Amino acid sequence: MRLLVTGGAGYIGGVVTLHLLKAGHEVTVLDDLSTGHADSVPDGAAFVEGTLEDAAAAVLSRDQYDGVLHFAAKALVGESTQHPERYWRTNVVGSLALLEAMRANAVPRLVFSSTAATYGEPDEVPIVETAPTRPTNPYGASKLAVDMMITSEAQAHGLGAISLRYFNVAGASGPQGERHATETHIIPIALQVVSGRRPTFGIFGDDYPTPDGTCIRDYVHVDDLADAHQLALDATVPGEHRIYNLGSGAGFSVLDVVEAVRRVTGHPVPTEVQPRRGGDPAVLVASSARIREDLGWVPRKPTVDEMVADAWAFEQARAR
C-alpha cells in the first residue's frame, strides 16, 4: 500500500515507518520537525517537512494513497496544562485539516495514535474501551476530541478508522529509539542515571496503596505497538471507527522498572523519594483483551526487561 505517516520523524512514528517499509509498503513521512528528527526518518521513506495544516492536502493530492497512520501531535501532559492552546491547535485543528485532506483525496483508511489519557482517572482497572472518558488535562482532552471527530467522519463520509489507546511506550527498534528534548519517560530517565547524565532517579511518592508503595503503570514495547498499527491498518472497515486499548493488563511499578534497569545494565540506579505529584493515580493499566480477540495482537516483548534491554542498546549505540 501507499501510506502517509504523519509524525514519522518522531520516536513511535519512526519505528512504525521502519516496520511498514520492511513489510513492503511505500511510505511518505510528513513531519514539521518541531520535536522529531530528520535523521529518524528511515531510509526508503520519502520525507516532506511541514505541518498538517500547511502540507497534508498537497501531499495527499500528489498520489492516490491507500491509508494514513497519524502520529503527529504534541504529547507533554505538563505543557498542555500551561499552554493548552498549543494542544488544541496542533492536535485538534491539525487533525481536522488532515481529515479534510483525506476526504478530498478519497483516502479510505486511517489508524490514529490516540492515548489512554482520554480515560482520565478510571473507576476500575484494567481499563476497558467502554470505560467513561474523563480526561484530566488538555492533552488527553485534545486526543479525545480527535477520536470524536474521527467517529463523525466515519459515519458521515465512510472513512474506515481505528484508534489505538495506550499509556507508556518503551524500548527501541534497532537504530530507532527515544530522543526527546524534554524527557519525561521513566526508562530513558533511569538510563540517563546509569549513563551519568543524571545524579539520581526521582520517585514521586512511595506511599501509594500498591504492593511496593510506588505507582503502577502500563508499558508496551514500541515493536509490539508497531505490530498493532499494522494489524489495525488491515482491519479498517469503511464507515466504522473502532477503538482498541493496548496494554499489559497488569502493569509495572516504578520500583519494578528501576530494578529492571539495574538487572539489565548491571549498574546501580540511586533513587530519591520526592513528594507525590498532584493528580497521579496509584494504578493506570489498560486491558488489551479486545484487540487480542478481534485482531489477534500478541505482544512479542511483554516484559519490562526486554523493553529496558532494547532501550539500553540504543542508548549505548548513541553514546558510541
SULMO-V644297 format. One record per pair of residues at least 6 apart in sequence whose ideal C-beta (glycine too) atoms are under 8 Angstrom apart, sorted by the first residue. I is the first residue (numbers start at 1). GAP is how many residues later the second one is. D is the distance in Angstrom with one decimal. If there is no record, write none. Layout:
I:GAP:D  I:GAP:D
This chain:
1:24:5.2  1:25:7.2  1:65:3.8  1:66:6.0  1:232:7.6  2:23:7.5  2:24:4.7  2:26:7.8  2:61:6.0  2:62:6.9  2:63:5.2  2:64:5.3  3:17:6.1  3:22:5.3  3:23:6.9  3:24:5.3  3:25:7.3  3:62:6.6  3:63:6.3  3:64:5.2  3:65:7.0  3:66:6.4  3:230:7.6  4:23:7.8  4:24:5.2  4:25:7.9  4:26:6.2  4:55:6.4  4:56:6.6  4:61:5.5  4:63:7.6  4:64:4.7  4:65:7.4  4:103:7.8  5:8:5.5  5:11:6.5  5:12:5.0  5:15:7.1  5:22:5.8  5:23:7.2  5:24:5.1  5:25:7.3  5:40:7.5  5:63:7.7  5:64:4.9  5:66:6.8  6:7:7.3  6:23:7.9  6:24:5.0  6:25:7.2  6:46:6.3  6:50:7.4  6:62:6.7  6:63:7.3  6:64:4.9  6:65:5.9  6:66:3.9  6:92:6.6  7:6:4.2  7:23:7.8  7:24:5.7  7:29:6.7  7:63:7.3  7:64:3.4  7:65:3.5  7:66:6.6  7:106:7.7  8:6:6.0  8:8:7.4  8:9:4.6  8:19:7.4  8:21:3.2  8:22:7.1  8:23:5.7  8:28:7.6  8:33:6.1  8:37:6.8  8:39:7.8  8:63:6.9  9:20:6.2  9:22:3.8  9:24:6.0  9:27:3.1  9:28:5.7  9:29:6.1  9:31:5.0  9:32:5.2  9:38:7.4  10:21:6.9  10:25:6.2  10:26:4.2  10:30:7.0  10:61:6.3  10:62:8.0  11:29:7.7  11:158:7.4  11:165:7.5  11:166:7.1  11:167:5.0  11:168:6.9  11:169:7.2  11:211:7.2  12:59:5.7  12:101:6.6  12:157:5.8  12:210:6.3  12:213:6.5  13:16:7.3  13:18:7.3  13:23:7.3  13:56:7.6  13:58:3.8  13:59:7.5  13:100:7.9  14:22:7.5  14:26:4.3  14:27:6.7  14:28:6.5  14:162:4.9  15:157:7.9  15:158:4.5  15:161:4.7  15:207:4.8  15:208:7.0  15:210:7.5  15:211:5.3  16:53:6.1  16:55:7.2  16:209:7.5  16:210:4.7  16:213:5.2  16:214:7.9  17:10:5.5  17:12:6.0  17:24:7.0  17:25:5.3  17:28:5.4  18:24:4.5  18:155:6.0  18:156:7.5  18:158:5.6  18:208:7.6  19:154:7.5  19:204:7.5  19:207:4.0  19:208:7.3  19:210:7.7  19:211:6.3  20:7:5.2  20:49:7.7  20:210:7.0  21:6:5.8  21:21:5.8  21:23:4.8  21:24:6.2  23:207:6.4  27:17:7.4  27:18:4.4  27:19:7.2  28:17:6.7  28:18:4.4  28:19:7.5  28:20:6.4  28:31:6.4  28:37:8.0  29:12:5.0  29:16:5.1  29:17:7.0  29:18:5.0  29:19:7.0  30:18:5.0  30:20:6.3  30:22:7.3  30:25:6.0  30:26:6.6  30:29:5.7  30:42:7.1  31:10:7.4  31:16:7.5  31:17:7.9  31:18:6.7  31:41:6.7  32:17:6.6  32:18:6.0  32:19:4.7  32:40:7.5  33:16:6.0  35:39:7.7  35:145:7.3  35:146:6.8  37:142:6.0  38:9:7.0  38:11:7.6  40:136:6.6  40:139:7.0  41:6:4.8  42:134:7.2  48:7:5.9  48:11:5.5  49:6:7.9  50:8:8.0  50:9:7.8  51:43:6.5  52:20:5.9  52:42:3.8  52:43:6.9  52:45:4.9  52:46:4.9  53:40:6.7  53:41:5.8  53:44:4.5  56:41:5.7  56:42:4.9  56:45:4.2  57:40:7.3  57:43:7.4  57:44:4.0  57:47:6.7  57:48:7.7  59:42:7.9  60:8:7.9  60:41:4.9  60:42:6.5  60:44:7.6  60:45:4.3  60:47:6.1  61:40:7.7  61:43:7.6  61:44:5.5  64:41:7.6  64:42:7.5  65:40:7.0  65:42:4.9  66:41:7.4  66:42:7.0  66:43:6.9  67:40:6.6  67:41:6.9  67:42:4.0  67:43:6.8  67:44:7.2  67:166:5.8  67:169:7.5  68:30:6.9  68:34:6.1  68:39:6.0  68:41:7.5  68:42:5.1  68:43:7.5  69:41:7.8  69:42:4.8  69:44:7.6  69:160:5.9  69:164:6.9  70:25:6.9  70:28:6.3  70:40:6.3  70:41:7.0  70:42:4.9  70:43:6.2  71:42:4.6  72:18:7.7  72:22:6.5  73:17:6.4  73:18:4.8  73:21:7.7  73:22:8.0  73:40:7.2  73:69:7.8  73:70:7.3  74:6:7.1  74:12:5.9  74:13:5.4  74:16:4.8  74:17:6.1  74:65:7.2  75:40:7.7  75:64:6.4  76:63:7.0  76:106:6.5  76:108:6.5  77:40:7.1  77:60:5.1  77:62:5.1  77:63:7.7  77:107:7.9  78:106:7.6  79:7:7.3  79:8:8.0  79:103:8.0  80:6:7.6  80:7:4.7  80:57:5.3  80:58:4.0  80:59:3.8  80:62:7.3  81:56:5.5  81:57:6.4  84:54:3.8  87:51:4.8  87:52:5.7  87:54:8.0  87:55:4.5  88:50:7.2  88:54:5.9  91:48:7.7  91:51:3.9  91:52:6.4  91:54:7.6  91:55:6.2  92:50:5.3  92:53:5.1  92:54:6.2  92:57:7.7  95:51:4.5  95:54:6.5  96:53:6.3  99:11:7.9  99:50:6.3  99:51:7.2  99:54:5.2  99:60:7.7  101:6:7.9  102:8:6.7  102:57:7.0  103:50:7.2  103:54:5.5  103:56:7.5  108:50:7.9  108:51:7.1  108:52:5.9  108:128:7.6  108:130:6.6  109:50:7.4  109:51:4.6  109:52:7.0  109:124:6.6  109:127:4.1  110:40:6.7  110:49:6.1  110:50:7.3  110:51:4.3  110:52:7.7  110:126:7.3  111:50:7.3  111:51:5.4  111:52:7.9  111:53:6.9  111:118:5.4  111:121:4.6  111:122:5.3  111:125:7.3  112:34:6.7  112:35:7.2  112:38:6.0  112:49:6.5  112:50:7.3  112:51:4.5  112:52:7.2  113:51:6.3  113:116:7.8  114:29:5.3  114:32:7.2  114:33:5.6  114:49:4.1  114:50:6.1  114:51:4.6  114:129:7.2  115:24:7.5  115:25:6.3  115:28:4.9  115:50:5.8  115:51:6.9  115:52:7.5  116:11:6.3  116:49:4.7  116:50:5.8  116:51:4.8  116:102:7.2  116:129:6.4  116:131:7.2  116:168:7.1  116:170:5.0  117:18:6.0  117:19:7.9  117:20:7.0  117:22:6.1  117:23:3.4  117:26:6.6  117:50:7.6  118:15:4.9  118:17:5.5  118:22:5.2  118:25:5.5  118:26:4.3  118:29:6.7  118:47:6.3  119:8:5.3  119:12:5.3  119:13:7.3  119:14:5.8  119:15:6.9  119:16:7.5  119:21:7.9  119:46:7.8  120:12:7.9  120:13:7.2  120:14:3.8  120:15:5.0  120:16:4.5  120:20:6.6  121:13:7.2  121:15:6.3  121:158:7.8  121:160:5.0  122:9:5.7  122:159:7.5  122:162:7.2  123:8:7.1  123:9:7.2  124:7:7.2  125:158:5.2  125:159:7.0  125:160:4.8  126:121:6.5  126:123:5.2  126:124:7.9  126:159:4.6  126:160:5.8  126:161:3.9  127:118:6.5  127:120:7.6  127:157:7.5  127:158:6.8  127:159:4.8  127:160:6.3  128:117:7.1  128:159:5.0  128:161:7.4  128:162:7.4  129:36:7.7  129:114:5.3  129:115:6.8  129:116:5.7  129:161:5.8  133:11:5.5  135:6:4.4  135:8:7.6  135:9:5.5  136:143:6.0  137:142:8.0  147:16:5.3  147:94:7.8  147:96:6.8  150:9:7.3  150:11:4.9  150:13:6.5  150:91:5.1  151:90:4.6  153:6:4.8  153:8:7.3  153:88:7.7  154:6:6.9  154:7:5.3  154:85:5.7  154:86:5.9  154:87:4.0  155:84:6.9  155:86:7.6  158:80:4.9  158:81:4.9  159:79:7.4  159:80:7.5  159:82:7.4  160:76:3.4  160:77:5.2  160:78:4.7  160:79:7.0  160:80:6.1  161:75:6.1  161:79:7.3  161:80:4.4  161:81:7.5  162:70:4.1  162:71:8.0  162:73:6.5  162:74:5.7  162:79:7.4  162:80:5.0  162:81:7.4  162:82:6.6  163:78:7.0  163:79:7.5  163:80:4.7  163:81:7.4  164:61:7.7  164:64:5.9  164:65:6.7  164:68:6.2  164:80:5.6  164:81:7.9  164:82:5.7  164:127:7.9  165:78:6.5  165:79:7.1  165:80:5.0  165:81:6.9  165:121:6.9  166:52:7.2  166:54:5.3  166:59:6.7  166:79:7.0  166:80:4.0  166:81:6.4  166:120:6.6  167:50:6.0  167:51:4.2  167:52:7.4  167:53:7.6  167:80:6.7  167:117:6.0  167:118:7.9  167:119:6.3  168:17:6.6  168:18:7.2  168:49:5.6  168:50:6.1  168:51:4.8  168:52:7.1  169:50:7.6  169:51:5.6  169:52:7.8  169:53:5.2  169:56:5.6  170:15:7.1  170:17:4.9  170:49:5.0  170:50:7.2  170:51:6.3  170:52:6.8  170:134:7.6  170:137:4.0  170:138:7.6  170:141:6.3  171:6:7.8  171:16:7.9  171:50:4.4  171:51:4.9  171:52:6.6  171:130:6.6  171:135:7.0  171:136:4.1  171:137:7.8  171:139:4.2  171:140:5.4  172:6:7.1  172:50:6.7  172:138:4.5  172:139:5.2  172:141:6.7  172:142:3.6  173:49:5.8  173:50:5.2  173:53:7.1  173:137:7.3  175:139:7.6  175:142:7.3  176:46:7.8  176:138:7.7  177:133:7.7  177:134:6.3  177:137:3.3  177:138:7.3  177:141:7.6  178:7:6.4  178:10:5.0  178:133:7.0  178:136:7.6  179:139:7.9  180:8:7.3  183:6:5.8  183:9:7.1  186:31:7.6  186:68:6.8  186:71:5.5  187:32:7.9  187:70:6.3  187:74:7.0  187:120:6.4  187:121:5.9  187:124:5.3  188:123:6.6  188:127:7.6  189:9:6.8  189:12:6.5  190:11:5.3  190:67:6.6  190:68:6.1  190:71:4.4  190:79:5.7  191:70:6.5  191:74:7.4  191:117:7.7  191:120:6.2  191:121:6.0  191:124:5.0  192:6:4.6  193:6:7.4  193:7:6.5  193:8:4.9  193:76:5.3  193:77:6.9  194:67:6.5  194:71:5.0  194:73:4.5  194:75:6.3  194:118:7.7  195:120:6.5  195:124:6.8  199:71:7.2  200:70:4.7  200:71:6.2  200:72:4.4  201:57:6.3  201:68:5.4  201:69:6.8  201:70:4.8  201:71:7.1  202:69:7.5  202:70:5.5  202:72:4.9  203:11:6.0  203:51:5.6  203:52:7.5  203:55:7.8  203:68:5.4  203:69:6.9  203:70:5.0  203:71:6.6  204:11:7.6  204:70:5.4  204:71:7.0  204:72:5.7  204:73:4.7  204:76:6.5  205:8:7.7  205:9:7.1  205:10:7.0  205:68:7.5  205:69:7.6  205:70:6.9  205:71:3.6  205:72:7.4  205:75:6.9  206:6:7.8  206:7:4.3  206:8:5.6  206:67:5.0  207:6:5.4  207:69:7.9  208:6:6.3  208:7:5.7  208:68:8.0  208:74:4.2  209:73:5.5  210:6:5.4  210:43:5.9  210:72:5.6  210:73:6.5  211:42:7.0  212:41:5.3  212:43:4.8  212:44:7.6  214:39:4.7  214:40:3.8  214:41:5.0  215:38:6.7  215:39:5.7  215:65:5.9  215:66:7.4  215:67:6.0  215:68:7.2  215:69:7.8  216:35:4.4  216:36:6.7  216:37:4.9  216:66:6.9  216:67:4.5  216:68:7.3  216:69:6.6  217:34:5.7  217:35:6.7  217:36:7.9  217:37:7.8  217:67:5.5  217:68:7.4  218:29:4.3  218:30:5.5  218:33:5.0  218:66:6.3  218:67:4.8  218:68:5.3  219:29:6.5  219:32:7.5  219:33:6.0  219:38:7.8  219:85:6.0  219:88:6.0  220:26:5.2  220:27:6.6  220:28:7.1  220:79:7.0  221:78:6.6  221:79:7.5  221:80:4.0  221:81:7.3  221:85:6.4  221:86:5.2  221:89:7.3  223:77:6.7  223:78:6.0  223:87:7.8  224:22:7.8  224:73:7.8  224:75:4.2  224:76:5.9  224:77:5.9  224:78:7.5  225:21:6.4  227:70:6.6  227:73:7.1  228:16:7.5  228:18:5.6  228:63:6.5  228:67:7.6  228:69:5.1  231:60:7.7  231:64:4.4  231:65:7.0  231:66:5.6  232:12:7.2  232:63:6.9  235:7:7.9  235:59:7.3  235:60:5.4  242:52:7.9  244:44:7.4  244:46:5.6  244:47:3.9  244:50:7.3  244:51:7.4  245:41:4.2  245:42:5.9  245:43:5.6  245:45:6.9  245:46:7.0  246:40:6.7  246:42:5.3  246:45:6.6  246:51:7.6  247:38:6.0  247:39:3.1  247:40:6.2  247:41:5.0  248:37:6.8  248:38:8.0  248:40:7.6  248:51:7.6  248:54:6.3  249:36:6.6  249:37:7.6  249:38:5.5  249:39:6.4  249:40:7.4  250:35:6.5  251:32:6.6  251:33:7.3  251:34:3.9  252:8:7.7  252:52:4.9  256:48:6.2  257:47:5.8  257:51:7.5  258:11:5.3  258:13:6.2  260:44:4.5  260:45:5.1  260:47:7.9  260:48:4.8  261:6:7.9  261:8:5.4  261:47:5.4  261:51:7.8  262:6:6.7  262:7:5.4  263:42:6.4  263:45:8.0  264:41:5.9  264:44:4.5  264:45:5.0  264:48:5.7  265:43:7.7  265:47:5.7  288:9:6.9  291:6:4.7  292:6:6.7  301:6:6.6  301:9:7.5
